[in-house]
Amino acid sequence: MPTVWFALIAFMVGVYVLLDGFDLGAGVIHLLAARTPEERRQVVRAVGPVWDGNEVWLLAAGGAIFAAFPLLYASSFSGFYLPLIMVLWMLMLRGLAIELRAHIDDPLWTTFWDALFFLGSLLLAVFFGAALGNVVRGVPLDAKGYFFEPLWTTFNPRSAQPGILDWYTVLIGVLALATLVMHGANYVALKTEGALNERSRRIGRLACAATALLTVLGTVATFWLRSSMWTSFTGRPWGFVFPVLAVGGLLAVAYFQAKGRELASLLGSGAYILGMLTSTAFAVYPNVLPAVDPANSLTVSNAAAPHYGLVAAVIWWGIAMVLAAVYFVFLYRMFRGKVRLTSEPGY
């Protein structure tokens, strides 16, 4: 049952990155792709109806970690306290920027919120990538499951006391940024027309090339830093299906971008994201939070809740997923198609 919950939480994290990822990417590119107030309003209007629903998956994943792996929840939320507070502020600022920018028709007002939308989106993309890099690299857990990381120490990922930021986690953060810019540009291109569409497609092509290069660098650095992750694949060869999905998705993005097929490009970037995340989860398993000293790592066995609680939680999880699926199908069908600006108040 702990392994089932490991897979369910990985699924929820993947869905969150897949959906809120294009929100973040759209926020990063909207100052570059959108040159006029009307175009910037189009970008915000493209994500406005769905961004808050997308973030439900982040809350759901956090709640699932609390229910299924309480020791992981306690250790990670205390050890990552400072960056988590920063992430919380960035999430709030993005939400405020989207919802408040249209309340006053003044250039200074909208420019201020546009800048916060960009800054919050960019920092979140990098921080989420750096967080994933910390999980792969390992954190300084002690024998009691406690740790604390400052923002940086020596920038050496093999240090006995690493910080949140080192050259490896920064590399993964930049890879996450390039990936979400590619994903967001594909989404904005799908939802818009004209000059904004063309600029978004151009940014998407550049981000795809950057993502391909950074993927190679990040993969080499990961296997150099954590050779045990390569052993996970060689010991269970069926797991190579996940990196194949990532590579296939990235190739699909490049191909369909060249053909001008916007929806297929978006699906390709989604496949790449899911492939990369599932590859990481597969390679890290059975750890849920690797430690610098492997003996102190939290695993699906020593961090899991009692069996009865896991079984009961699965039942309620299934009910919640049915409701979530109905909601998201309704939401995305209602707001499908290209964005059209209206004179009505709002986004």
Long-range contacts (C-beta under 8 A, 24 or more apart in sequence): 1-304, 1-307, 1-310, 1-311, 1-314, 2-68, 2-69, 2-300, 2-301, 2-304, 2-310, 3-285, 3-286, 3-300, 4-310, 4-314, 5-64, 5-68, 5-69, 5-300, 5-304, 5-310, 5-313, 5-314, 6-281, 6-285, 6-286, 6-288, 6-300, 7-281, 8-64, 8-68, 8-314, 8-317, 9-61, 9-64, 9-65, 9-68, 9-69, 10-277, 10-278, 10-281, 12-57, 12-60, 12-61, 12-64, 13-57, 13-61, 13-277, 14-273, 14-274, 14-277, 14-278, 15-57, 16-54, 16-55, 16-57, 16-58, 16-60, 16-61, 17-128, 17-273, 17-277, 18-270, 18-273, 18-274, 19-50, 19-54, 19-57, 20-51, 20-54, 20-55, 20-57, 20-58, 21-179, 21-180, 21-183, 21-184, 21-273, 22-47, 22-180, 22-183, 22-184, 22-186, 22-187, 22-266, 23-47, 23-50, 23-51, 23-54, 23-94, 23-121, 23-184, 24-121, 24-124, 24-125, 24-180, 24-184, 25-121, 25-125, 25-180, 25-181, 25-182, 25-183, 25-184, 25-185, 25-187, 25-188, 26-121, 26-184, 26-185, 26-187, 26-188, 27-94, 27-117, 27-118, 27-120, 27-121, 27-122, 27-184, 28-118, 28-121, 28-122, 28-125, 28-177, 28-180, 28-181, 28-184, 29-181, 29-184, 29-185, 29-188, 29-200, 29-203, 30-114, 30-117, 30-118, 30-188, 31-114, 31-115, 31-118, 32-199, 32-203, 33-185, 33-188, 33-196, 33-199, 33-200, 33-203, 34-196, 34-199, 35-195, 35-199, 37-107, 37-110, 38-341, 39-192, 39-195, 39-196, 40-110, 40-114, 41-102, 41-341, 41-347, 42-191, 42-192, 42-196, 42-339, 42-341, 43-188, 43-192, 43-196, 44-98, 44-101, 44-102, 44-117, 44-347, 45-339, 45-341, 45-347, 46-187, 46-188, 46-191, 46-192, 46-339, 47-98, 47-187, 48-98, 48-346, 48-347, 49-331, 49-334, 49-335, 49-347, 50-331, 50-332, 50-335, 51-94, 51-95, 51-98, 52-95, 53-327, 53-328, 53-331, 55-91, 56-324, 60-320, 60-324, 64-313, 64-317, 67-305, 67-309, 67-313, 68-304, 68-305, 68-310, 68-313, 69-288, 69-298, 69-300, 69-303, 69-304, 69-305, 70-303, 70-305, 71-145, 71-298, 71-302, 71-303, 72-288, 72-289, 72-298, 72-303, 74-145, 75-141, 75-145, 75-146, 75-147, 75-289, 75-298, 76-289, 78-146, 78-148, 79-139, 79-141, 79-146, 79-147, 79-148, 79-149, 80-131, 80-134, 80-149, 80-164, 81-148, 82-150, 82-151, 82-164, 83-127, 83-130, 83-131, 83-151, 83-164, 86-123, 86-127, 87-124, 87-127, 87-128, 90-120, 90-123, 90-124, 90-127, 91-120, 91-124, 93-119, 93-120, 94-120, 94-121, 94-124, 98-347, 102-345, 102-346, 102-347, 122-177, 125-173, 125-176, 125-177, 125-180, 125-181, 126-173, 126-174, 126-176, 126-177, 127-173, 128-173, 128-176, 129-169, 129-172, 129-173, 129-174, 129-175, 129-176, 129-177, 130-164, 130-165, 130-169, 130-170, 130-172, 130-173, 130-176, 132-172, 132-176, 132-280, 133-168, 133-169, 133-170, 133-171, 133-172, 133-173, 134-164, 134-169, 135-280, 135-284, 135-289, 135-290, 136-172, 136-222, 136-225, 136-226, 136-229, 136-280, 136-283, 136-284, 136-290, 137-162, 137-166, 137-168, 137-169, 137-225, 137-226, 137-290, 138-162, 138-226, 138-290, 138-291, 138-292, 138-294, 138-297, 139-289, 139-290, 139-291, 139-292, 140-291, 140-292, 141-289, 141-291, 141-292, 141-293, 141-296, 141-297, 141-298, 142-296, 143-295, 143-296, 145-296, 145-298, 145-303, 147-291, 157-225, 158-225, 160-292, 162-292, 168-221, 168-222, 168-225, 171-214, 171-217, 171-218, 171-221, 172-218, 174-214, 175-211, 175-214, 175-215, 175-217, 175-218, 178-207, 178-210, 178-211, 178-214, 179-207, 179-211, 179-269, 179-272, 179-273, 179-276, 181-207, 181-210, 182-207, 182-208, 182-210, 182-211, 182-253, 182-269, 183-266, 183-269, 183-270, 183-273, 186-253, 186-257, 186-262, 186-265, 186-266, 186-268, 186-269, 187-266, 189-262, 189-265, 190-262, 190-263, 190-265, 190-266, 191-338, 191-339, 192-338, 192-339, 193-338, 201-257, 201-260, 201-262, 204-253, 204-257, 204-265, 205-254, 205-257, 205-258, 208-250, 208-253, 208-254, 208-257, 208-269, 211-250, 211-272, 212-250, 212-254, 215-246, 215-250, 215-276, 226-283, 226-290, 229-283, 229-284, 230-283, 232-282, 232-283, 232-284, 232-285, 233-282, 233-283, 236-282, 239-279, 239-282, 239-283, 242-275, 242-278, 242-279, 242-282, 243-275, 243-279, 244-275, 245-271, 245-272, 245-274, 245-275, 245-278, 246-271, 246-272, 246-274, 246-275, 246-276, 246-279, 247-275, 248-275, 249-273, 249-274, 249-275
